[in-house]
Amino acid sequence: MIKLSILLSMLVFSPLTAAANNHALTLFPAQHDTVTGGHSNQRLTTLATVELSGNRDKWSAYREFYPAQQGYQGIFSFRLPANADRNELNLLELNTNFKGHTATRQLWQWQLLDFNSNRWITVGDNRGAKSWQWTHLSFNIDTTRHHFVRDDGVLLVRYLTRDNRDASNIDFLSLRARQATMAASSWWRPPVNSSWQIQLSSSSASDLNIDIDADIYIIDIFNYDQNTGKSIIQQLHQKGRKVVCYFSAGSYENWRKDAYKFQARPEVLGKQLKHWPGEQWLDIRRLDILGPIMSARLDYLRDAGCDGVDPDNVDGYINDHGFVNPPLRYEDQLRYNRWLVHEAHKRGLGIGLKNNLAQIPELVVDYDWAVNESCYKYAECNQLSSFIAQGKPVLHIEYEFPTYTFCSYTRSLGLYSQLKDRMLGEWQQNCQ
């Protein structure tokens, strides 16, 4: 197996900061739509990691593409971050790990849409591939790169064959972009190797252990009065820590000081969260109601001195939320989660994506890090690889397994993992 660390040595990434001479970013597919033919149903995040070589087969590690009578055609969408400038691109490169017939037997092509001419331009094919052997292919786009980027930063890649002879497999697909200058972020973005501690269950300053050696502290300052919260953050800053402040963005909690705002608009309250008394899902479509409430929370956290925020319960659409006719949809959640990013960033706050693995392909460009609970338990950790590949840390927690069972695996993926109790007290066992 080719580990992610090897992949990263193949593709040298630079963080998007103003100090570097060149700013490189690896983009992964945010969406995949088959137009002609069919494809297998592995998660799109599978394509963010090179796992296979030779003739090795692991069904969960790739997508398979099945031609119809007239062939196969599928479109992958990618998106540049908001602070990228398409006119400044000095590198655009497509990378893939392919397995299928040789081109003389069945030609497969990769094309990019030229938005200037509205034409598909072939950038590469499988002529360099061995027959049914995993082959890494790389195609450099060296002319009019900005024509392949839409005004909103979207790039479209078409994968196709006009031959119905056989299927093909892809284990990895990315676009690598680079530009000489990049607008500096006005918010904090943690390095990929950041250490961390999370303690949410303390209700007084004396209960919170601020002496654990960690680059990042995730705390819930809504547990304290305003002055105490500010004091805790100041003390952590004096120790060189960055402070990420927790709040629930997708649920109502009946013990919070602003609970009355939700109670005044009961139409946004859904079912109770399983195993969490006093919490109910929120109708995240109602930004007319939730927008002012969440904005006030973000203002409070900014004014308290938080460096970033950890919004929880941002995957209500896949839970038993209680909203019907219509229920919450994927698109509703995506819109709300991007709204959270926009509101955090405009206040100078970094923001992490909590769980919600299904939306990683579309949100990894927007969020600054990921926080995950129990990916080892559910065999989902590889879905977080696209964060690591973009130089963004993954802060990972397991609750049920001893560290010796998961640490070597999650370290190989680049995750910063730890064992915690479910109440998220000060106790921890780090993998690093």
N, C-alpha and C positions, 0 to 999 in steps of 0.2 A: 504494500500500500504506500502511495506517496502521501506523506503527512503534510499538513498545512504549512509547517515550518519550511519544508522543502519548496512548496509552492511560493511562499513569500520570498525565498531566495531567488526564485526564477523571475519574479515580478517585483521590482524594487519600488516601494511606495514611499511618498513623502507626505507628512501631515500638511493640511491646508492652513499654513500660517504665513504671515507676511515676511518672515525672516528668510525663508528658503529661496534659492535662485530659481528653481523650477518646482512646480506644484503638480504632483501626480496623484491620480485617483483612479482606482479600479471600480468600474460600474458593473453591477450584476442585473440580470433581467428583473424588471418590476412586474411585468405581465407577459403572458404567452397565450396567443390565440391561434388555434389551428383553423385555416381557411379551407384547405383541401386535404382529405385523409384523416388521420387520427393520431393520438399520442397517448402514452401511458400516463398514469395519474400520480407519479411521484411528485413530492413537493418541489416547488420552483427553487427553494433554497438549496436543494440537492446540487444545483448547477454552480454553486459558489465555492465548491471544494473539489480539487483533483483527488480522486480516491483510487482510480484504477489504472493499471498498466498491463502490458502484454495482452494475453487473451483472458484475463481474469474477469469473472462475471459476479456481480453483486447487484441483484435486482433493485434494491433500494437506493443505489448510488448513482443512477442515471435515468434519463428519460429516453424512451424508445419512440420512434416516429414511423408511422405506417402509411405508405402511399395508398391512395385510392386508384381507380382505373387510370386516371389522368395524372397521377403522381402525388406528391406531397407539397404543401405550402403552409408555412406557419410564420407568424410575426411575433418577435420579441421586442418589447419596449424597454428602454433604458432612460435614465434621467440624470442630468448634471445637477450638482448642488446649486442653490440660488446665488452663491457668490462667485460662480464660475462665469467666464466671458467667452462665448463661443468664437468670437473674432480673434481671441488670443491663443487659440489652440496651436501648439507646435508639435503635438503628437496625438494620433488617434490610431488605435491598434485593436484588432479583434483577435482574441485568443480562445481556443476551444480544444477539448479533448474528445476525439471522434473515433468511433468504431463502426465499420461497415465494409462494403465492397470497395475495391479500387475504382478509380474514376473511369478506367477503360471499360469496366463492367457496368457501373451505375454511377453517374455523375451527381454529386450533391454540391450545392452552391450556397454561399453566404452573400447576401446583398444588403446594402444600406440605401435608405430612401434619401434622394437628393431633394430637399424641400424647395430648392430654388427652381428646379426644372420639373419637379413632381415625377421623377423617373427613378426606378430601381437600378442601382449601379452594383455590378458584381465586384466584390473585393477579394474573393478567394473561393477555392473549391477543394475537393478531397484528393487532388492529384498527388499530394505528398504523403498520403496515407497508405499503410500496409493493409492487406486484405484481412479484415476482421481481427486486427490488432489495435489496441488503443494507441492513438497517435496524437501528439500535441501539435496543433497547427496554429500558426500566427500570421496575420495579414496586416500589413501596415497601409494605412490610408494617407497618402502623402500629398494630395492635392485638394484644394478647396474644402478643407475639413469643416469649416463653419456652415457649408451648405447642407451638411447632414444633421444639423442641430436646429430644431424648431425654436420658435421664439420663447417657448416655455421651458427650454432645456431638454426636451425629449428627443431621443434618437431611436429609429426603428430599424431592426435587423430582420431580413426575411431569409428563412432557411427553406430550401426547396430542391426537389428533383422532379423531372418530367417523366421519369421512368418508374413503373410500378413493380420492378423486379423483386425488391426486397426492402425490409426496414433498415434503419440505421439507429445508432445510439450516440448520445452526447452525455458526457460525465461532467463537463465544465464549459461554461460560456461566459465571457466577460468582454467588456470594452475598456481599454486603458486610455485615459485622456491625460494630457499634460499641457500646462500653459506657464509662461515665464513669470507672470505676475498674477496675484490673486487678492481680491479684496479681503482685508483682515476681518476676522470675526469680532464682533463687539461683545461676545459672551465667552465665558470660560469653557474650554474643551479639554478634558483630561487626557493624558497620555495613555497609550494602549496597555502599558504594563503597570497601571496604578494599583496599589494595594488599597484595601478598604475595610471598613467596619460599619455594621448597621446595628443600631440599638433604638428600637421604637417603643419599648415597653416601660421606660422610666417616666414617672410622673413628677419627680422633683429633681432639682439640679444635683443633689447628693447621690441620687440613684444612677446618674449617668457617668460612666467611666470615660473620661476624656484623655486618659493616658495610654491607651492602646496605640501601638505604633502602626499607623495607617495613613496613606495619602489622602483618602476620602473618608469622611464620616457621613453616614445617612442617619438623620435624626428627625423626630417629629416635634417641632417647636410649638405646635399647637397644644402640646401637653402642658405648656408652662404659660405664665403670664408674659406680657410683652417684654418687660424689662429683663426677666430671667432668661428668656429666649435669646435676646440680644447679647446678654452677658456670656452665655454659653458659646455662642458663635464667635464672639471676640476672643474668648479663651482658646478655642480651637484654632483660630487664625494665628494667634500668638505662638502656637506650637507648630505652625507650618501646615496645618490641615486645610483642605478645602471642605466646605460644608454643603451637603445636598439635603434639601428639606422635603420631607415626605408630606403628601396629602392625597386623599382619595378624590380623583377626578371623575370617577364613574359611579360612585355610590353615595347615598345619603347616610350619615352617621348621626344617630339621635343624641349623642353626647357632645357634639361639637358646639362651640359658642355661636356659630352662625346657623344652627339647625333651624331656627325660626324662619329663615328665608325660604327654606325648602318646604316647611310646613305650611307656609302661606300659599304655596302653589302645588297642591297635592297631585295635580295631573302629571307631574314629572316623576312621581315615585312609583316604582315597579315592585316586583317581588323581593322578598327578603333573601339576602345572600346565604347560601347554604353554609352552616357551621359558624356564622357570624351574626349573632343576635344584635338587633338594633341597627343593622345596615340593610338598605334597600337599593336596588339598581335604579339608575337615573335614565330618563329618556334623553339621550345625548343629542337627539335631533332638535331639541328645544333650546337652541342657543340664545333665543330671545330672553329666556328665563335663566339658563345656566351661565350664559356668557358673563353677565355682571357679577354673579356670585364667584365664579372661578377667577375672574379678573381681580376682584377685591382680594382674594386669597394670594394671588401672585404679587399684587402690590405689597401686601403685608410681608411676604417672604423676601421680596427685594429690599424693602425698607429695613428688615431685620438683619440684613447682611448675608443672606444665603448666596452661595456661588451657583447653585443649580437646584433643580427640583426633580422629585421622584413621584410622578403622578401614578397612582395605583388604579386598578380595575378599569383599564382601558381596552378591555376585550368583552364588554357586555353583550355584544351581538351574538357571540357563540355560547352564551350562558342562558339559563332559564330566567330571563329578565322580566317576563310578565307582560310585555307590551305586544298587543295583537292588532291586526287590521289597520295598518300593516305592522309586522314585527320589525325590530331593528335589523338593518341590513349591513353587509360588508361596507358598502359605500358610505353609509351613515357614520360608521365607526372611523373610517379613513378620514372623512371630512373633519370630524371632531378632533381626532388625534393630530391632524395637521394644524388645526386651529390652536391647539395647546402649544405646539412648537412655535408658531408665529407669536403668540402672546408671551411665551417665556423669553424668546430671543429678543424681542423688542424691548424687554426690560433688562437685558444684559444677563439673563440667566441661562445656563446650560440646561439640557433636559434629557432624561433617559427614558427609553422605551421599556416598560415593565411587562414581561411575559409576551403575550400576543404574537406568538411565532408566525402565525399565518400571514400577518401583514408586514413582516420584516422586508420582503423584497421591495415593497413600495415605500417603506418608511426609513430604511437604513440610511438613505441619503439625508434625511431631515433630522434625525435624532443624533445626539452626541455620544451616547453610550447605551448599553443595554443592561437591565437587571433581570435576572432569570431565577425562578424557583423551580427546582426539581427536574431540570432537563435530563439528568442522568436517569432518574427513576422512570421517565417516560421515553427514554431513548431518542431524545430530540436535540441533543447538544450540538450536533453538526449543523443544525439549522441556524445557529448563531455565527457561523464562520464568516459571513459577509461583513459583520461589524469588525471583526479582527482584521480582515483583509483591507478595510478602509482606515485602519489605524485607530479604531474606536474600541475602548475596553468593554469586556463582558464581565459583569460582576455577578457571580453565580453562587447560589445557595442550595445545599441539599439538607434535608431534615431527618431522613430515615436510615441512611447508609453510613457506615464508618468510612473515614477518609481513605483508608487503604484500598477500598473498592472502586473509587472513582477518580482519585487525584491524578494518577499517571495519565489516564485517558483525557481528562479535561485540560490538563497542562499541555498535552500534545496538540490540542486544538487552540491553545492560547487563552483559555478562560482563566480568570482569577477566581478560584473556587474556595468555598469554606463550608464547614458543617455548623449549623445553628439549631437552636431550639425554636419551636414554632412561635413562641411568644416574642422572639427576637429581642432577647435580653443581651447583656454584655458578653456572655460566654460565646466563644467561637473556637474552632480548630481550622486553621488555614492549611491549604495545600502547598503554598509556596514557602 
